[in-house]
Structures are given as structure tokens and as C-alpha cells.
Amino acid sequence: MLCAEVKKLIRYTPFYRTLCKKDITEYQLIFKHGISANILHRMKHGQNITMKTLDTLCFVLDCNVSDIIEYVKDDE
């Protein structure tokens, strides 16, 4: 792996499962709970979010961190 290559080891797959399980839409997160559309865009594209955002999402969704993110080890 080249130094310039960055592997994404944190994924937001559990977040979308949690939304579905709790029957909450991204629209509701934005307009009812005040979550920035930019944050959801960043998550959808596998980009970083802050710990504050992670904390807020856990509070709003009444869930654990593992219900928002997962670590996928790269074995290469």
C-alpha cells in the first residue's frame, strides 16, 4: 500500500440499519432533530465525523456507538 492511499476502516453500515430498525428517516434527522444534511452526506460517502456528532447521533437514536459505526480490519 502506498503512503498516499488511505483505506477506510470505519464504516457507517450499522447507522443505516439502525435508522431502518427505528423507522427514522434522514429527513426526520435533519428537520426534527437538527442533524446537518452535510453530516449525513459525509457519512454516506464514508468520510469522517466528529466525536460530538457521534455522541449526538447516539443520543437522538437512543443507541450505542456500535449501532452507528463499525471497524473493519484490513488484513492486507
C-alpha positions in Angstrom: 0.0 0.0 0.0 1.3 3.4 -0.9 1.6 6.1 1.8 -0.8 8.3 -0.2 -3.5 5.5 -0.2 -5.9 5.7 2.7 -8.1 2.7 3.5 -11.4 3.4 5.1 -11.6 1.1 8.1 -14.6 2.9 9.8 -17.9 2.2 8.1 -21.4 3.6 8.8 -23.3 0.5 7.7 -24.8 0.0 11.2 -26.1 3.6 11.1 -28.4 2.8 8.2 -29.6 -0.5 9.8 -30.4 1.4 13.0 -32.3 4.1 11.1 -34.4 1.3 9.4 -34.9 -0.6 12.6 -36.1 2.5 14.4 -38.2 3.7 11.4 -36.4 7.1 11.3 -35.6 8.8 8.0 -32.7 11.1 7.2 -35.4 13.8 6.6 -36.5 13.4 10.2 -32.9 13.6 11.4 -32.4 16.9 9.6 -35.7 18.7 10.2 -36.9 17.2 13.5 -33.6 16.7 15.3 -31.4 19.3 13.7 -28.7 17.0 12.3 -26.9 18.7 9.4 -27.5 17.4 5.9 -23.8 17.8 5.4 -23.1 15.3 8.2 -25.4 12.7 6.6 -23.7 13.4 3.2 -20.3 12.8 4.8 -21.4 9.6 6.3 -23.0 8.4 3.1 -19.6 8.9 1.4 -17.5 7.3 4.2 -16.0 10.5 5.4 -15.1 11.3 8.9 -17.4 12.7 11.5 -16.6 14.2 14.9 -17.0 12.5 18.3 -19.6 15.2 19.1 -21.6 14.2 16.1 -21.3 10.6 17.0 -22.5 11.4 20.6 -25.4 13.4 19.2 -26.5 10.6 16.9 -26.3 8.1 19.8 -28.5 10.4 21.9 -31.0 11.1 19.1 -31.3 7.5 18.1 -31.0 6.2 21.7 -28.4 3.7 20.7 -24.7 2.7 21.2 -21.7 3.7 19.2 -21.7 0.2 17.6 -25.1 1.0 16.2 -23.6 3.9 14.3 -20.1 2.8 13.2 -18.1 -0.4 12.8 -14.4 -1.0 12.4 -13.5 -3.3 9.6 -9.9 -4.6 9.9 -7.9 -4.5 6.7 -5.9 -7.8 6.5 -3.8 -6.8 3.5 
